[in-house]
């Protein structure tokens, strides 16, 4: 069942064109001129209950604008959007009860109150029953290790601690959908790992639908199964992570280690369209296009020619593909 349905969703803004200074402002009052900027351009998106989806793109691509329309903060210029069967901007209160939102650069915690009191206030705002509140608070406190700072004001905790508290706050009312906007930005490796594990656990065990915007490729690989790429307001790819790797990451690298040194590795392996790099006389790697050769074929040829002790295959990386998309080196179409 689709919990998010977006058809032809568009958002445009008017930007005033005026000359600098007071004279420019006065002229603009008399003769107003505007240029229209399209932030989101007729996108379609259908997300099923329980999916974990990465919604990525370069800065200014339209990610945050889309999230704001899905949460009801912004009204679309045209097109339709439904979240849990409701139009978000027409049903903001009910929509808020069904979703959780975490913005990496903002907090929903009260700045000068102890975090525990912020949780209590959210309990009252969302009208969370006592038993659900206690169960969730105990679970999140344990999973996110909140005990050390839950009684401190939000302004006195570190960014990593605040982000963990924000995640708990967003999930106290058991939302069906969790919107995450750069949830690991600026965090150290250990905190990122804990947050990723927590989000994945919530998705798997509670079937909470996840829509994640991020520039951190590890977030995508650890949390999401599906990838939607947006650029210049348009969706340019929507599919499985493995599918995009299979479609666009064609170079395979296999690293070999030999039992005995060999000085004629390249001469023994005369393969067209294959690049062989010798690192030492017992270590070398082979780069090839998987559309030209299969991995099994290359391994078999090398093992027939040499006494191989070990080999390692570098899997196609989604990191490289997304970077190439951002740089315009790969054109995707949905």
N, C-alpha and C positions, 0 to 999 in steps of 0.2 A: 504493500500500500504506500502510495506517495504521501509523505508528510510535508514536502515542499514541492509546489507546482508553480513554475514561472514560465510565462509564454509572452514573447515579444516585449519583454520588460525594457523600458527606456527611461532614462533620466537626463534631462538637459538643463543647463544653467544659462542665465543671461549675465554677461559681464559688460559693465559699462565701459565705453570708450570715451575718454576725455583727456584733454591736454593737462599738463601738470600746473600746479599753483592755483591761486584764487580765481584768476581769470578763466582758467580751464573749467573750474567747478561752476562758475557763473554761466559760462556758455553751455555747459551740460544741462543746467536747469532749464534753459530756454529751448535748446535743441538736443534732446536726449538721443544718444546713439548707443546701440548694444551689439555685441557679437555673441552668437549662441555657441555654447560648448556642450558637446554630447559626452557625458561621463559613462553612461551605460547604453549600449546600442542594440536594441532588439534581441536580447538574449533569451534562450529557452533553457530551462533546468528542471529536472525531475529527480528528486531524491527520495529513496524508499526509507521506511522506518528501520532503524538499526544500522544504517550505513555510516561509514566514516569516510568523509570526502575532503580532499585538499582542494582549496580554491585559490589558485596562485596566479601571479603575473607580476610584471615590473611595477615600480611606483607610478601611480597615476593611471593604472590600467582600468580601474573601476571596481576593485574588490570591496573597499570599505563602503562605497556608495551602495553596492548591492546588498551588503549586510545591513546597512541602515534601512533599506526598503523592506528587507525581510523581517526586521525587528519592529517595523512600524514608525521609526523615527522620521523617515522621509516618505513623501508621497510620490509615486511614479508619475512621470509626464505622460506615459502611455503604456499599454500592455497590461497584463494581469499577474497578480501574485497572490498565492494562497499558502498559508502555513497552518498545518493541522486543520485544513478546511476553512480557515477564516482569512479575511482580508486584513492584514496586520494593521494598517493605518486607520481602519474603520473600527477595529476591535482591539485597541492598544492594551487595555487592562486585562482582558481575557487572554490575549496573546502573550502578555508578560508572564502570566501564570503557567504557561505551557513551555516557556523557553528559558534558558539560562544564557547569560552573555558575559564574556570575559574579554576586556580590551587590555592588551599588554601595557599601554601607556596611561590607562585610567583605572580608577578603583571605584567599587561600589561600597566600600567600607567608609564609615564616618571617621574622619581624619583624627579627631581628638578623643574619640572614645576607645576604650579597650575593645579588641577584636571580638571578644566574647559578647560584649553588649551590642555590637553591630549584628552579630548572629541573632541575638534575641529580638532586635528590632525587625530584622527580616522575617523572623518567625511570625511576628504579629502582622506585618505588611502582607505576607502571602497566606496568612491564616493557616499555618501548618499545624496539624494536630500534634499534641504533645508526644505521642509515641513515635510518630514518624520523625519529628524533630530530634528526639533523643537518639533514636537508632542511627539516623544519618550523621548527627554530630559525633557520636562515638566512632562510627566507621571512618569518617573523614579525618578525624583527629588522629586516629591510628595510622591510616594509610599515608597521610601527608605530614605526620609528625608535627602537629600543631601545638602540643603541650608546652613547649619551651617559650612560646611567645603569645599565646592566645589571650593572656591577660594584659598585654601591652597595647598602648594606643597605636593605631595604624601608622601614624607619622614616625614612630620610633623603631619600626622593624625594617629589615633589609628588603631590597626589591624581591629577592627570592622568597622570603617569608611572606611578604604581602601577596605575591602571586599565588602561593599555595592557599592562603586564606581566601583570596578572591575566588579560586576554584571551588572551595568548600561552600562559600556564600552563594555561588551561582547554582549549586546543585542541592541545596537544603530542601527545596520544595519539590524535588523529584521531577524536573522538567523533562519533557519528551525529546527536546532538541537542545543541544548545547552549541552556541556560536562562539568560536574562539578566534580572536584577532591578535596574532603575534603573541601567543601565550608564553613563549620562552625567550623573548627578546631581552638581551642584556643580562641573562642569567649564566651562572657558571655551569660546568659540565655535569656535576653531581646533582644539582637542583633540576637541570633540564631532564636528566634521566628519571628522577623521581616523578616529575610532572608527566612525562610521556607515559610511564608505566601506569600512573593513576588514571589518565584519560583513556588509555587502552582498556584497562580493567572495567571502567564505567561503561564503555561501549560494549564490551563482550558480555559482562555479567548482567547489566541492567538494560541492555539493548537501547541505550540512549543514542540518538542520532547525532553525529558530530559533523559540523561544517567548520573547517579550519582554514584560516588564511595565515600564511607564514612565508618568510624568506629562508627559513632554516630547512634544508633538504633532509636532515635527519628526522625532523618532526614528521615530514611526509612519509618517509620510509617506515618509521616506527609505529605510526598511528593509523595511517590511511590505506585503504585498498583501491580507492578510485581517485582519479586526478582530473580536475577541470582547470584548464589554462585560459585566462582571459588576457587580451591585449588590445589596447586602444578601444576599450568598451565592448569588444566582441569576444564571444567564446570561440577559441580556435582549436581546442581539443577537449574531448570529454570521453574518458575511457579508463580501463583498468591499468594500473601501474605496470604490470608485467607486459601488457599488450603494447604499451608505448616503448618499452625497452626492446621488445622483440621486433617492433616495426622500424625503429630508428637507431638503435645501437647495434651496428653491424660488425664492428671490430671486436675480435676476440683475441686475448693474449693468454698464452700458456707458458708457464715457467717450468723449465726442466732442470733436474740435477742428475748428473751422471756418476756412475760408480768409479770410472777411470777417466783420467784427463784425455781430451781429444783436441787435436789441432786442426782437424779438417771437418768441422761440423757443417759449415756452409757447403762444402763440396759434396758431402754425402747427402745433403738434403736440397737438391736442386728442384725447387717447386716454383712455378710461375705465380706471380702476384702474391708472394709470401715474403714477409720481411723477417729475417733472422738476425738477432742481436746477441753476440757472445759477450757475457759479462766476465767470466773466467774460463779456464779450459775445462771446467766441469759444470758450469752454470750458463744457461742461455735461455732466451725467450723467443717465441715465434708469434708474430702478429699476422692475422689473416682475416679476410672477409668471410663471415659465416655463410654467406650466400654462394661463395665459391667453393668452400671446403666445409665439411662437418668436423666438429671437435674430435669425434671418434676416429675419423680418417687421419687427422694430423697426429694424434697420439699413437695410433697404430704404426704409422710410417716411422716415427721417431723411435719407438720401442723395438721395431725390427732392425733399425740401423745401429742402435746403441744399447748399452746396458744401463737402463734408467733406474735410479734409486727412488726418485720422488718427482712429482709434478703437481702444479697448482694452476687452476683455471681462474682467470679474472672474469667475473660475471659482468655482463653489460650494465652500466650504471645509469640510473635515471638522472643523477646529478648533471652529468655531461649534457644529456639531452635538453634538460630544462635551460641550462645556461646557453646552449646553442640556439634554443628558441628565442630567449631573451635578446641574444645578439643578432637575431635575424638570419642565422646560418641554416636553420631548418624551418620549412614552412609546413604547418600542420593544417589539416582540414578535418572537420567533424563529419 
